[in-house]
Amino acid sequence: MIYSLLVLSSPFSGHSARRAAQFAHCVIGRGHTIHRVFFLDAGTLASAANSVSAQDEESPVTGWAELADQHGIELAICITSALKHGMLDQVEADRHERASTIDPLFTVSGLGQLVDAYASSDRLITFGG
């Protein structure tokens, strides 16, 4: 079965974003496929390159980085949501004369990627909201 995930909540409030990464690892472990993970609204904060977690907490990027590195899963964040939350890739950072704040494992895209994820998957699972 092919899954795509939609992450709506901040990794800093609640456990939805962390559960989404755990769910993705479990799905892959059972032989299924993750087509894409799409981050929208506060979920875009999972891509924060400069976030620092408490010593007893895992960085919000770590779980997603493992998925991207080990399984080649696309991690896409909504450009509009990213800008609203101060998340800039290198292109937007240059345009606004600021520093990039998005981890390079994440790609900035539009809602068309979410529609494609829905159309290309058997299931779209939403976390947070």
HELIX and SHEET records of a PDB file:
HELIX    1   1 SER A   16  GLY A   29  1                                  14    
HELIX    2   2 ASP A   41  SER A   47  5                                   7    
HELIX    3   3 PRO A   60  HIS A   71  1                                  12    
HELIX    4   4 ILE A   79  LYS A   84  1                                   6    
HELIX    5   5 GLN A   90  ARG A   95  1                                   6    
HELIX    6   6 LEU A  111  SER A  120  1                                  10    
SHEET    1   A 5 PHE A 106  SER A 109  0                                        
SHEET    2   A 5 GLU A  74  CYS A  78  1                                        
SHEET    3   A 5 THR A  33  PHE A  39  1                                        
SHEET    4   A 5 ILE A   2  VAL A   7  1                                        
SHEET    5   A 5 ARG A 123  PHE A 127  1                                        
END                                                                             
